[in-house]
Amino acid sequence: MGRLQELVGARHPEGVPHWHLSRTAVLPGLRGRGLGGALLRYQLARADEEETAAYLEAGTPRDGALYERCGFRALGAPTALPDGGPEIQPMWRAGLSAPRVH
């Protein structure tokens, strides 16, 4: 987990106020019922009230598709995890300003 935090943390936008939506999960037996989307829309409604951007990382193509439907766009190339791990795609949903990518 430490290495994961290091890799994705290096891609985290700086200098722009935003919500970091992190570690949302739905139990496998409950997936496909819209629960993840409902959780995400709840958080995004709160960010929208503050006119604030949002950032997250997609761990699977399915996650990325959900996030795109909610207005997120890929923020640069995916981060490849070591030892054959998945690629993590940083994603951004615009608020009042654009992120500074490093």
C-alpha angles and dihedrals in degrees: 000000000000092000091047090053090048094051098044093036090060088061097046111121117251134201097027124095109241145143115253106214103201139177104358113165140173122207111255094244091055099046121117094039098098096256095126091049091049092052091048095047090051092055093043091052088057092048090048091053087059092041087235129150122239133220132193142150123244113217097187137027088247090056090047092053091052091048092049090053087056093053102268121138130196112270103212126310123333120268111242113220119220127255095032095306122153126274115258114214116209110217134192134200111197123243122166098320142022124257125250105237118210 
